[in-house]
Amino acid sequence: MPQKPYFLITIDTEGDNLWANPKEVSTKNASFLFRFQELCEKYSMKPTYLTNYEMANDDVFKKLGLDIIQRNAGEIGMHLHAWDMPPHNYQLTENDLLYHPYLIEYPYEIMQQKVKLMTDCLENNFGIKMRSHRAGRWSFDERYAQLLVENGYQVDCSVTPFVSWRYDKGNPKQSGGTDFTHFPNSPYFINLNDISSSGQSTLLEVPVTIEDTYGWANRLAFMFQKFNLIRRGIMYLFPKKWLRPNGRNLNNMKSLLQHCIHNNHMYVEFMLHSSELMPGGSPKFKNELTIQKLYQDLEILFNEANRNFVGCTLSEFYQAFLGMNKNATV
């Protein structure tokens, strides 16, 4: 263990308010990321911007990303939304922009093309090798992990322990997202034959920090899996604790930091969407007032994190993990 655990900031860097299923995706939120980057640097934090296709091609974000890379003040990684990036000659559903199908629902050859194209786009635009990744809509499987290895990625952070996305549909004719309920909640090198277990691959999984406070609620929700409104109600009343701001959970996030320190976790992983840093860019932060409250919470959280954690990017954590596990095979 290091003298202090690591504080990882991961930002899903994508278009504006994608929850609204826009027919044309805008990227106005890119101009709001400068304020966030300044806040991170104020508290010695180094965010990893996991970037999708529209943001990778946004001139404002490219300016920010190139500056961050030059100053080693953060990292640019990959985030893939399969439904609104090339190749556009293949539609999985009657309306991919409406349904947001998961990459893992596409034919394998389309998966290959999209991962390669997205990787090349980012590497060409930012002039560095892509090392870090998070799947769009948390959809992940063994084929996807293999493609990441083939394209030179070292770190994935798609796993949400204790959380199942099985009931969140992509293609309405398929079975939903990935069930991470029984996945590890600590880092491990992925077994490419079973991504829920450790193996000998070169891809390090760094799960999002989540505390399953009401484990029994999972079992109750499963009993009502065919009754979607009841299931969602149970999960709303008895939520898991994420290191993810929603405007009302500062105390939960602070207690989660203390929980991880008390239990000697080697890291915590914060996450947010880039559009949540812009007024009206998401359902949770609809106006300037809610954004101001968000930044007040972030100031408090990052100040506490600065006292008890070491800020680093996902790629830097990968190197630190190797140092702590000298017998790891890579």
Buried (B, 14 or more C-beta within 10 A) or exposed (E): EEEBBBBBBBBBBBBBBBEEEEEEBBBBBBBBBBEBBEBBBEBBBBBBBBBBBBBBBBEBBBEBBBEBBEEEBBBBBBBBBBBBBEEEEBEBBEEBBEBBBBBBBBEEEBBBBBBEBBBEBBBEBBEBEBBBBBBBBBBBBBBBBBBBBEBEBBBBBBBBBBBBBBBBBBBEEBEBBBBBBEBBBEBBBBBBEEBBEBBEBBBBBBBBBBBBBBEEBBEBBEEBEEEEEBBEEBBEEBBBBBBBBBBEBBEBBBBBBEBBBEEEBBBBBBBBBBBBBBBBBBEBBBEEEBBEBBBEBBEBBBEBBBEBBBBBBBBBBBEBBEEEEEEBEE
